[in-house]
Amino acid sequence: MPKSSRPTPRHARRPSQQISVADAFQLAMTVHRRGQPGLAARHYRAILQVAPGHADALHYLGVAQHQLGQHDDALRLISRALELAPDYVDARNNLGNVQKEHGHYADAEQSYRKVIAARPEFAQAYNNLGVVLKEQGRHGEAIAAYRQAVALAPGFVEAWTNLGHVLKKTGAQEEALSAYREAILLKPDDGAMLHSLGRALVAYGRDAEALEVYRRWQEREPDNPVVAHMIAACQGASAPARASDAFVQTTFNRFAESFDQVLARLEYRAPALCAQLVAAQLAAPARQLDVLDAGCGTGLCGPLLRPYARALHGVDLAGAMLKKAAQRGDYDTLDEAELTAWLTQHPDAYDLIVSADTLCYFGALQEVLAAARLALRAGGLLVFTVEQGTDDGAPQGFHLHGHGRYSHTERHVRAALAAAGFTLAALDPVTLRLEASKPVAGLLVAAHASATTAAS
């Protein structure tokens, strides 16, 4: 697909000037490559008015429509181009790309296989095929596709990285690390590659090696808050009391576009678990409560909490996540803010606060729970999840792990709730999601705000 760049002005053409269809198409392509898909689409349509069977114009109009969010139109246009030119390999590859990006993985697989049959040396098609095979859980076939991609194009960084990801998922440790290292050799200054290698080393319990990788990353990006946090996570003893605002914003703004799809693959359960506990603690929903989704992310809790809410508010540090939440239409207000500060600034504002998979970015819980108590009315309900830690692994009651999240002991949760002025109603061990195909143990907690706050 044409790459985007900064738009440049278009010079007007006099009405009396004549232009051939071929020249018009080249003009449209030039505009498209400059990052102006809307203007390019108008040029392609003008071409199709005089040459309705122009397969290239149909194809690239479909690409432009996809870039403009008109995905059904994109599929229709590219499919029409292929009806006119069945051997048009680039159009079929882009058809697969549109199908892939919208979750039509089986259709995309067929498109890519046809591309490969027509152009067996096309490494990008093997990489794309690997992606859709992985999405369908066919990891062995995905590995074979990625291996073919890098065999055809040994400098194909994306394919090496994708190969590393799927090998990691299957537990092939040394092969996964080797693939990541190949990618880094090709692109040594790429922080994302170093992050992938570091995360793989952490997953394999090789934190000391991960620390070396992260320090190498920090040499290249000394002001990057993500690498600073990951170094602290690997060092353990010098862990901060909570993840920095900059780390959370950087991580989740980058993650927003793929967040829901990734969590679906991980069998992410925190929102549903919180909703079940809310239902067990409260009367039947009647849209009577002021509700806060604390750390709302892309809004996965929104539709589950809406039946209880006369007003549903969401707060999160990552603006890109909030944009996704707004698209759901469940929230009355959404605000970009640090959670503890927000809670402190809104005393006695809520009847229900839910925080699904957010407190894993806090170490000591006393301050944020005290702020939650301040924001709740007397008798109000707080429901949240944390990742479960062990007493021997967390003498302070919490521990920052190499993957960058905190776990908390049951003892710490109970003590922090009591100190903040809550009465514990439920504390249950649960599985929050899968990570590296293994269950992530958590605690699902409900507590009611006592009639008076704890002494300060």
N, C-alpha and C positions, 0 to 999 in steps of 0.2 A: 504494500500500500504506500502511496506517496507520503514522504515525511513532512511533518509540520515545521515551519520556521516563522520568523517574525513577518507579518504581512507587509507588503510594499505597495505603494500607490499604483493604480492602473491608469495608463494614459488613454485618453479618449480617442476613438477612431472616427474620422469624418464619415458621415452617412454615405457619401458618394464613393468611398473607397470600396473596392471589391476584395473579397478574401476567399480563397478556396477552402473546401472542407478540410483538406489536410492541414492547411495553415491554421484554420480555426481550432482544430483538435490540438495542435502543438501549443497554441495560445492557452487553451483550457488547461492542458497539462502543466504548463509553466505556472499559471495561477495556482493550480492545485498544489504543486510542489512548494510554493511559497507560503502554504498554510492558510489558504482561503477556500475551503471546500464549498462554502455557500456560493461564492462568485463563480467558482469552477463549475458548480452544478448548473448555474444559469447558462454558461457557455455550452456545456454538454447538451442541455435541452435544446438550445438553439440549433446545434448540429443535427439533433434527431428530428427536428421539424422539417429539415430539408433532406435528411438521409436517415429515415427511421430504422434501417437495417444496419446501422453503423455499430458493429459489435464492440469496438473499443470504447465508443462514447457510452454505450449501455453499461459496459463493465465499470468504467471509472465513474459514471454517474452513480452506480450502485455503491462504489467505494465511498464517494462523497456523502451519499445519504446515510451510510453507516456511521461515518464520522460525525454527522449532524444528528445522530440519534434516531434516524428513521430506518429501523432495522428490517421491518417487514418489506418496505419498499426496496431496500438494498438487496434482500434475497430475491425479490421478484425481478429486479433489473439484471442482476448478474446471471440469474437462471435464464433470462431471455437472451442474453449475450451468448450463453452456451448452447441454446437451441439453434442459434444462427451459426455458431462456430464451435461444434462439439470438441474439437481438438485444441481449444484455446486454453492452454495449461495455466497461464497466470490467472485467468479469470476463475478457473476451477479451484486453484489454490486459495484465492481470495474468498470464494464461496465457502470453502472449508473454514477460513478464518472467521467469517461472520457467524457461521453455524457454531463454531467452537466457543466464541466469546459469549454466545447466548445459550450455552448449555445443551445444544443439540449435538451431543458427542458422537452418537452412532452415525448421524448424517455426515458430520465432519469427517469421521473416519473413512467413510466411503468416498468422500471427495478427495481426501489425501491419497487414498490407495489408487484412485484413478490417475491422479497427478503422477504418482511414482511409476505406474505402469507406462505412462506416456513419456516420462522423463526420469529414468532410473538413477541418474546422476544428481538429482535435485536434493541436496542435503537439507534445505529448509523444510521440504515436505516431510522428510523422515523425522525431523525434530517436531514438527507440528503433529504428525501421527503419534509420536511418543507422548505428547501432552494429552491427547484425547484418550489414548489407551490407559494412561495413568489415571485419568479422571474416572474411567470406567472400572478401576480396580484391577486392571490386567497388567500387573507390574512387570512380569517376565517379558511380555511382548513389548512393553514400553522400553525396557532396558535394551532389547534387541534393536528397536528403532533408533534410539539415541546412539547406540554403538555404530550403527550404519551411518548416521549423520556425521559423527566425528571421523569415521573412516574415510568418508568422502571429502570432508572439510576439516582437517586436523586443527585449524585455527578457529573453529566455530565455538566461541566462548559460551554462548547461551546453551548449546547442546551439551557441552561438558558439565555446566552447572546443573542442568536438568537431569543429566545422568547421575550426578552426585546426589541430588535430592531423592530420586527413586531408589538408588542403591541404599541410601541411608534408611529409607522407609522399610526396605526388605531385610535390614540387619546386616548387610554386607559391609562391615565397617571399613576395612582397609581399602576395598575398592571404591567406596564412597569418598574417603579422604583423598585417594589418588585422583579421582575425577575433579574434586574441588581444587586440588593443587595444580592440575593441568590448566584449569581456568585461570588461576592466579598467575601462573607463568606467562600466560598470554595477555593478561590484563593486571599487572602487578599493583597498580595504584587504585584499583576498584574496591571501595569499602564494602560494597555488598558482597563481593566474592570472599573477602576476608571474614566478614560476619558469618557467612554460610559455613566456612571452614571452622571458625571458632565455635559455632553452635553445634556442629557435628562432634567436635572434640569434647564439648561439655556433655553431650548426650551419651558419649562413650566413657564418661567418668575421667577424662583426661584434662582436668581443669588447668594444670600447670602448662600443658602445651597450648591450650586455648588462650591462656594469659599471654604467652609469647606472641601469638597471632594478633591478639587485640592491641598489644603494645606496638606492634608493627603498623597496625591500622592507625593508632593514635599519632604515630610519627608523621603520617600523611595528612591526618585530619585532626590537629590538636584541639580544635574547638568543638568537635562533634560530641554532643551530650550522650549519644547512644553508646559510643565506645567507652566513654568515661564511666558510664553505669555498668557496662559489661566487665570492665576491669575491676571495679569495686566488687561485683558479684563473684568473680573468680577469686579475689583475695579474701573474701569472707569476713575476716576479722575487722577490717576497716569499713564495713558496709554502712551506708548512710541510713538515717532513721526512716527515710522513705525515698522513693524514686523522685528525681527532680522533675519540675514542671517541664523543662526543656526536653528531657528524655521522653516523657509521656507524649508531649505534643509531636515531637519528631517521629517517634515510632508509629503512633496511631494515625497521624495525618498521611503517612506513607502507606499505611495498611488499609485505609478506609475503603478503597475501591474493591479489594478482594476479601474484606473481612468476613462477610456473611458466608461466602462460598467456602472459605477455608474452615470456618468453624463448623459448618455443616458436615464437612469431611471428617472432622474430629469428634463427631457425635456430641457436640457441645450441649450441655444440659442445664447450665446455671439459670437462665431465665425461666425455664419450665419448672425447675425445682423451687425457685423462689415463689413463683405463682401458686404452686401447689401448697406451699406453706402459708402464704397469705390466705388462701381459701380455707385452710384448716383453722386459722386463728381469728378470722373475721366472719361476720354474718354475710348472707348472700349479697353480692354486689348490687348497689343501687345508685351509683353515681352521686354519692353524697360526701366524698372525702376529698381533701386537698392532698395530693399525692406528689412525691418527688422521686424520680428515677435518678439516683445518685451515681453518676458515671454511666450515663445512658448509652454511650457509644453510638452505634447506628440505629438504635431504637428497637432492639429485639424484644425488650420487655414492654414496649409501648402498648401493643394490642392486648397483652395479658393484663395490664394494669388499668386500661381505659374503662372497663366496666365498673370499677370502684370509684372513679374520679369525677368529681364535678369540675376539677381543674387538675390537669396533669402537666407537671413541669419536668423538664430534663436539664441536667447540667453535665458538662464534660469539658475537659481541657483541649480536646482535639477538634478544631473547627471543621475539618473535612469529615469527621464522623458525624458531627451535628447536621451537616448538609444532607447526609444520607438519612438521618433520623427525621429531618423535616419532610423528606419525600414520602414518608409513610403516612403522614397526616394524622397521627395519633395525639400529638402534643399540643397543648395550648401555648406554651412558651418553651424555648430552648435557649440556654445561655452558656457561653464559653467562659469557664471560670475554674479555679482550683477549688476542690471540693470542701476542704476544711474551712477555708475563708468564706465560701458561699453559705455554708450552714451557719456559721457564726453571725453572718450579716442578716439572717432571716429567722429571728427567734419566734417561737410559737406559731410557725407558719404552716405546719403540716400535721396531718393525722396519720399518714403512712409514708415511710421512707424505705425504698428498696434499693439495694446495691449489689448487683450480680457481677461477680468476678472483677471487682474494682479494688477491694482492699488488699489484694495480692500485690499491689504496688505501694503499700504502706508497711513499715516495719512495726514499731510500737503503735498499738491501736488506741491508746488512751485519749490522745488529743482529738482524733477524728470522731471517736465515739462520744466524747464530751460535747463536741460541736453538734453531732446528730441529736443528742438529748436536748440541747438548747433549741434546735429548730423544730422539735416535736412538741405538740401540745401534751399535757398530762394525760396519760393513758394511751398515747399514740403508739403505733407499732413500727418497729424497725426489723427488717428482714435482710439478711446478707449472707454471702458465702466468703469463705477463705480457703486457701489450700492448707491441708493438715500437715503439721510438723510433729516431731517427736521431742520429748524432753531432753534426751541425751544429745540430740542434734541441734538443740536451740536453748541453751541455758538462759537466755534472756526472754524466752517465750516466742521468739521469732527468728527466722534465719533467711538471709538473702542467698539464693542458689545461683549456680553458674548460668542458668537459663535466663536470669534477670528478674525473677519474681520471688516474693517472700512467701514463706509458709509460717503458720502460727499453731502453737499448741493449744489444746483445749483449755489448759490451765490459764494461759495468757488471755484467751477470749473471755473466759468467765470473770477473771479479775478486772479486766478493762471495762467490761459491761457494768460490774458492780460499782467500780470507782466513778463511772460516768453517770450513775443514777438510773440504771435500768434493772428491771426484774426479768430474769431469764425465763422464757416460755418454752423454748425447744432448742436442742443442740444435737444434731444427728450427723453421723458420718455418711458421706455420699461419694459417688464418683462424678466429677465435674465434666470430664471429657477424656479423650485419648490423646496421648502424646508419645510419638515414636511407637505407636500401636499398643501402648501400655496405659492402664487407667491412672488418671490423676486423682488422688484422694483429696477430699475436701470436707469441710464442715458447713452444714446448713443451719443457720441460726435465726431465731426469732426472740425478740425481747420487747417488753412494754416499758414506756417511759414512766418512771415513778412520779408520784404527785409532786415531789420537790426534787430539784436537781441536787447532785452530790455536792458536799462542801468543797469549795475551791481551796 
